[in-house]
Amino acid sequence: MKRTSLLGSLTIVPLPLFAQVYITPSIGIASGGEVENSAGETFNIKGDNALSLAIETDFDTGRIGLFYSTQSSEVKSLGNKTRFDYLHFQSALDYPLTSHLSSFFGLSLGATYTDVDWSDESLHFSAGAFTGLQYHFTDNLALQLEARWLGTSVDSSFDSACVSGSTQSGCIIRYEGSWMNQFQGNLGLRFSF
């Protein structure tokens, strides 16, 4: 159900009327990442294929939109199946290099749906950064090569304590968490409408 809600968000994002829309399906390779169990043992997730889709529109000197990616794999040495679905709001700046070649850099925030055996929770906060090159065949079609970091907050805790007195007041806030880092190399076609 949560995965369906995550995917349903793709259809309700308002894109400005009459703006340029970019749709970029891509395929890539995702590095596995690393997880730690409660006993402190570390396990690596096997790298595997990743399928991605970005839907964006122009905004100021760059673009904004949504990014969705899915990857199925398994934990090395345990044989546990894993699945990661990322849905991020992203923003990027484009830098023209030549008449047919441009580069870009962007950041993203969102959620990761995890279907794994080692975690009781399936929805986690995640963030990302990405960069790449685009070769423009026409105004409406470009080949895109992209490198992307995706970090998911796992096993996090948040504590706060506030004290208020007649002479002073204050709060102590503590956040503890660990990140699972994945890296993707994606190749896609960018269609402009």
VENCOR-V351008 format. One record per residue. N is the residue number from 1. RES is the residue in one small letter. SS is DSSP state (helix for helix, strand for strand, loop for the rest). PHI is phi in radians with two decimals (* if undefined). PSI is psi in degrees with one decimal (none if undefined). Layout:
# VENCOR-V351008
n=N res=RES ss=SS phi=PHI psi=PSI
n=N res=RES ss=SS phi=PHI psi=PSI
This chain:
# VENCOR-V351008
n=1 res=m ss=loop phi=* psi=-43.5
n=2 res=k ss=helix phi=-1.13 psi=-36.7
n=3 res=r ss=helix phi=-1.15 psi=-39.8
n=4 res=t ss=helix phi=-1.10 psi=-41.7
n=5 res=s ss=helix phi=-1.10 psi=-39.4
n=6 res=l ss=helix phi=-1.10 psi=-44.9
n=7 res=l ss=helix phi=-1.24 psi=-33.2
n=8 res=g ss=helix phi=-1.09 psi=-26.0
n=9 res=s ss=helix phi=-1.09 psi=-25.3
n=10 res=l ss=helix phi=-1.07 psi=-30.4
n=11 res=t ss=helix phi=-1.55 psi=-11.8
n=12 res=i ss=loop phi=-1.88 psi=5.0
n=13 res=v ss=loop phi=-1.34 psi=121.2
n=14 res=p ss=loop phi=-1.32 psi=122.9
n=15 res=l ss=loop phi=-1.77 psi=138.9
n=16 res=p ss=loop phi=-0.97 psi=136.2
n=17 res=l ss=loop phi=-1.14 psi=136.3
n=18 res=f ss=loop phi=1.19 psi=13.5
n=19 res=a ss=loop phi=-1.54 psi=160.4
n=20 res=q ss=loop phi=-1.15 psi=131.8
n=21 res=v ss=strand phi=-2.02 psi=135.6
n=22 res=y ss=strand phi=-2.06 psi=129.0
n=23 res=i ss=strand phi=-2.12 psi=122.8
n=24 res=t ss=strand phi=-2.23 psi=95.4
n=25 res=p ss=strand phi=-1.41 psi=143.2
n=26 res=s ss=strand phi=-2.60 psi=160.1
n=27 res=i ss=strand phi=-2.19 psi=147.2
n=28 res=g ss=strand phi=-2.79 psi=-173.2
n=29 res=i ss=strand phi=-2.02 psi=131.2
n=30 res=a ss=strand phi=-1.97 psi=129.5
n=31 res=s ss=loop phi=-1.24 psi=153.6
n=32 res=g ss=loop phi=-1.16 psi=-57.9
n=33 res=g ss=loop phi=1.86 psi=179.9
n=34 res=e ss=strand phi=-2.46 psi=136.6
n=35 res=v ss=strand phi=-2.23 psi=156.5
n=36 res=e ss=strand phi=-2.23 psi=135.7
n=37 res=n ss=loop phi=-1.56 psi=179.5
n=38 res=s ss=loop phi=-1.16 psi=-20.2
n=39 res=a ss=loop phi=-1.50 psi=-1.1
n=40 res=g ss=loop phi=1.55 psi=6.2
n=41 res=e ss=loop phi=-1.39 psi=140.0
n=42 res=t ss=strand phi=-1.85 psi=135.9
n=43 res=f ss=strand phi=-2.24 psi=141.5
n=44 res=n ss=strand phi=-1.68 psi=143.2
n=45 res=i ss=strand phi=-1.68 psi=131.3
n=46 res=k ss=loop phi=-1.12 psi=142.0
n=47 res=g ss=loop phi=-1.24 psi=151.9
n=48 res=d ss=strand phi=-2.77 psi=178.7
n=49 res=n ss=strand phi=-1.20 psi=149.7
n=50 res=a ss=strand phi=-2.30 psi=138.7
n=51 res=l ss=strand phi=-1.93 psi=136.2
n=52 res=s ss=strand phi=-2.39 psi=157.0
n=53 res=l ss=strand phi=-2.54 psi=128.6
n=54 res=a ss=strand phi=-2.06 psi=134.2
n=55 res=i ss=strand phi=-2.17 psi=118.0
n=56 res=e ss=strand phi=-2.39 psi=166.9
n=57 res=t ss=strand phi=-2.49 psi=162.7
n=58 res=d ss=strand phi=-1.16 psi=143.3
n=59 res=f ss=strand phi=-2.65 psi=115.9
n=60 res=d ss=loop phi=0.98 psi=-122.5
n=61 res=t ss=loop phi=-1.69 psi=10.3
n=62 res=g ss=strand phi=-2.46 psi=-141.0
n=63 res=r ss=strand phi=-2.60 psi=155.9
n=64 res=i ss=strand phi=-2.29 psi=158.6
n=65 res=g ss=strand phi=2.96 psi=-158.8
n=66 res=l ss=strand phi=-2.05 psi=147.7
n=67 res=f ss=strand phi=-2.23 psi=130.0
n=68 res=y ss=strand phi=-2.19 psi=135.5
n=69 res=s ss=strand phi=-2.49 psi=144.9
n=70 res=t ss=strand phi=-2.31 psi=142.7
n=71 res=q ss=strand phi=-2.55 psi=130.7
n=72 res=s ss=strand phi=-1.96 psi=140.6
n=73 res=s ss=strand phi=-2.76 psi=-157.7
n=74 res=e ss=strand phi=-2.67 psi=159.3
n=75 res=v ss=strand phi=-1.43 psi=124.8
n=76 res=k ss=loop phi=-1.03 psi=144.8
n=77 res=s ss=loop phi=1.24 psi=-14.8
n=78 res=l ss=loop phi=-1.89 psi=-27.4
n=79 res=g ss=loop phi=1.31 psi=10.4
n=80 res=n ss=loop phi=-1.29 psi=132.4
n=81 res=k ss=strand phi=-1.29 psi=143.7
n=82 res=t ss=strand phi=-2.31 psi=154.9
n=83 res=r ss=strand phi=-2.56 psi=133.4
n=84 res=f ss=strand phi=-2.19 psi=126.0
n=85 res=d ss=strand phi=-2.10 psi=119.6
n=86 res=y ss=strand phi=-1.83 psi=135.9
n=87 res=l ss=strand phi=-2.30 psi=114.9
n=88 res=h ss=strand phi=-2.23 psi=144.4
n=89 res=f ss=strand phi=-1.48 psi=130.8
n=90 res=q ss=strand phi=-2.34 psi=157.7
n=91 res=s ss=strand phi=-2.42 psi=139.9
n=92 res=a ss=strand phi=-2.47 psi=152.6
n=93 res=l ss=strand phi=-1.92 psi=135.7
n=94 res=d ss=strand phi=-1.77 psi=142.1
n=95 res=y ss=strand phi=-2.25 psi=104.6
n=96 res=p ss=strand phi=-1.12 psi=135.1
n=97 res=l ss=loop phi=-1.88 psi=-46.5
n=98 res=t ss=loop phi=-2.41 psi=-171.6
n=99 res=s ss=loop phi=-1.18 psi=-24.2
n=100 res=h ss=loop phi=-2.02 psi=-9.0
n=101 res=l ss=strand phi=-2.11 psi=133.1
n=102 res=s ss=strand phi=-2.42 psi=160.3
n=103 res=s ss=strand phi=-2.11 psi=167.7
n=104 res=f ss=strand phi=-2.65 psi=157.2
n=105 res=f ss=strand phi=-2.50 psi=136.9
n=106 res=g ss=strand phi=-2.67 psi=169.5
n=107 res=l ss=strand phi=-2.25 psi=155.9
n=108 res=s ss=strand phi=-2.53 psi=152.7
n=109 res=l ss=strand phi=-2.38 psi=145.3
n=110 res=g ss=strand phi=3.07 psi=-140.9
n=111 res=a ss=strand phi=-2.37 psi=153.4
n=112 res=t ss=strand phi=-2.10 psi=126.6
n=113 res=y ss=strand phi=-1.64 psi=122.7
n=114 res=t ss=strand phi=-2.00 psi=132.1
n=115 res=d ss=loop phi=-1.98 psi=85.1
n=116 res=v ss=loop phi=-2.34 psi=158.5
n=117 res=d ss=loop phi=-1.42 psi=-24.1
n=118 res=w ss=loop phi=-1.56 psi=-3.2
n=119 res=s ss=loop phi=-2.20 psi=137.6
n=120 res=d ss=loop phi=-1.36 psi=-27.3
n=121 res=e ss=loop phi=-1.67 psi=144.5
n=122 res=s ss=loop phi=-1.96 psi=-10.6
n=123 res=l ss=strand phi=-2.06 psi=124.9
n=124 res=h ss=strand phi=-2.31 psi=150.5
n=125 res=f ss=strand phi=-1.19 psi=142.8
n=126 res=s ss=strand phi=-2.57 psi=161.7
n=127 res=a ss=strand phi=-2.48 psi=166.1
n=128 res=g ss=strand phi=-2.76 psi=166.8
n=129 res=a ss=strand phi=-2.50 psi=146.2
n=130 res=f ss=strand phi=-2.61 psi=156.0
n=131 res=t ss=strand phi=-2.64 psi=161.2
n=132 res=g ss=strand phi=3.07 psi=-171.3
n=133 res=l ss=strand phi=-2.22 psi=149.9
n=134 res=q ss=strand phi=-2.26 psi=131.5
n=135 res=y ss=strand phi=-1.86 psi=116.4
n=136 res=h ss=strand phi=-1.57 psi=109.2
n=137 res=f ss=loop phi=-1.26 psi=-44.3
n=138 res=t ss=loop phi=-2.44 psi=-176.3
n=139 res=d ss=loop phi=-1.19 psi=-20.7
n=140 res=n ss=loop phi=-1.94 psi=0.2
n=141 res=l ss=strand phi=-2.51 psi=129.5
n=142 res=a ss=strand phi=-2.46 psi=147.5
n=143 res=l ss=strand phi=-1.59 psi=130.1
n=144 res=q ss=strand phi=-2.10 psi=130.3
n=145 res=l ss=strand phi=-2.03 psi=126.0
n=146 res=e ss=strand phi=-2.38 psi=142.0
n=147 res=a ss=strand phi=-2.01 psi=133.3
n=148 res=r ss=strand phi=-2.43 psi=135.0
n=149 res=w ss=strand phi=-1.79 psi=133.5
n=150 res=l ss=strand phi=-2.22 psi=120.8
n=151 res=g ss=strand phi=-2.02 psi=131.5
n=152 res=t ss=strand phi=-2.04 psi=129.1
n=153 res=s ss=strand phi=-1.38 psi=116.2
n=154 res=v ss=strand phi=-2.13 psi=149.4
n=155 res=d ss=strand phi=0.90 psi=51.1
n=156 res=s ss=strand phi=-1.73 psi=152.9
n=157 res=s ss=strand phi=-2.44 psi=152.0
n=158 res=f ss=strand phi=-2.36 psi=123.2
n=159 res=d ss=strand phi=-2.20 psi=144.8
n=160 res=s ss=strand phi=-2.54 psi=148.3
n=161 res=a ss=strand phi=-2.46 psi=129.5
n=162 res=c ss=strand phi=-2.12 psi=140.8
n=163 res=v ss=strand phi=-2.22 psi=134.2
n=164 res=s ss=strand phi=-2.29 psi=123.8
n=165 res=g ss=loop phi=-2.27 psi=-177.3
n=166 res=s ss=loop phi=-1.25 psi=-25.8
n=167 res=t ss=loop phi=-1.85 psi=-25.6
n=168 res=q ss=loop phi=-2.76 psi=154.9
n=169 res=s ss=strand phi=-2.47 psi=153.8
n=170 res=g ss=strand phi=-3.05 psi=168.3
n=171 res=c ss=strand phi=-2.29 psi=145.5
n=172 res=i ss=strand phi=-1.98 psi=123.6
n=173 res=i ss=strand phi=-2.11 psi=131.6
n=174 res=r ss=strand phi=-2.27 psi=130.9
n=175 res=y ss=strand phi=-2.13 psi=128.5
n=176 res=e ss=strand phi=-2.16 psi=135.3
n=177 res=g ss=strand phi=-2.92 psi=161.4
n=178 res=s ss=strand phi=-2.18 psi=151.8
n=179 res=w ss=strand phi=-1.98 psi=139.1
n=180 res=m ss=strand phi=-1.77 psi=119.8
n=181 res=n ss=strand phi=-1.80 psi=132.2
n=182 res=q ss=strand phi=-2.24 psi=149.6
n=183 res=f ss=strand phi=-2.19 psi=139.0
n=184 res=q ss=strand phi=-2.15 psi=143.9
n=185 res=g ss=strand phi=-2.03 psi=115.6
n=186 res=n ss=strand phi=-2.09 psi=144.0
n=187 res=l ss=strand phi=-2.17 psi=125.7
n=188 res=g ss=strand phi=-2.58 psi=172.8
n=189 res=l ss=strand phi=-1.94 psi=129.6
n=190 res=r ss=strand phi=-1.79 psi=117.9
n=191 res=f ss=strand phi=-1.80 psi=133.4
n=192 res=s ss=strand phi=-1.96 psi=137.7
n=193 res=f ss=loop phi=-2.23 psi=none
